[in-house]
Amino acid sequence: MSKKKEKLKKDSSDEEEYVEALVELEFDVDKLGKPYNISVTNSNTVDAAISNKAIQIVKEGPAWIADKKKKKAKVTIKL
């Protein structure tokens, strides 16, 4: 086996364990589409870093369009 193939085989076995997390967030949207009052309403993980990452994604993402009838937006993020 060539050294290149050996390295590829070795690297593929060094993969980190992948755990899927679902974080449900609820928040308000201002007139400019910026989310605020963001809170975690449901999560399948106790890791605060994962919940914080989901909040960061919502804060730094594109502008949101608020629903005129509903005051709160709700989204589930899969990490």
Secondary structure, 3 states (H helix, E strand, C coil): CCHHHHHHHHHHHCCCCCCCCEEEEEEEECCCCCEEEEEEEEECCCCHHHHHHHHHHHHHCCCCCCCCCCCCEEEEEEC
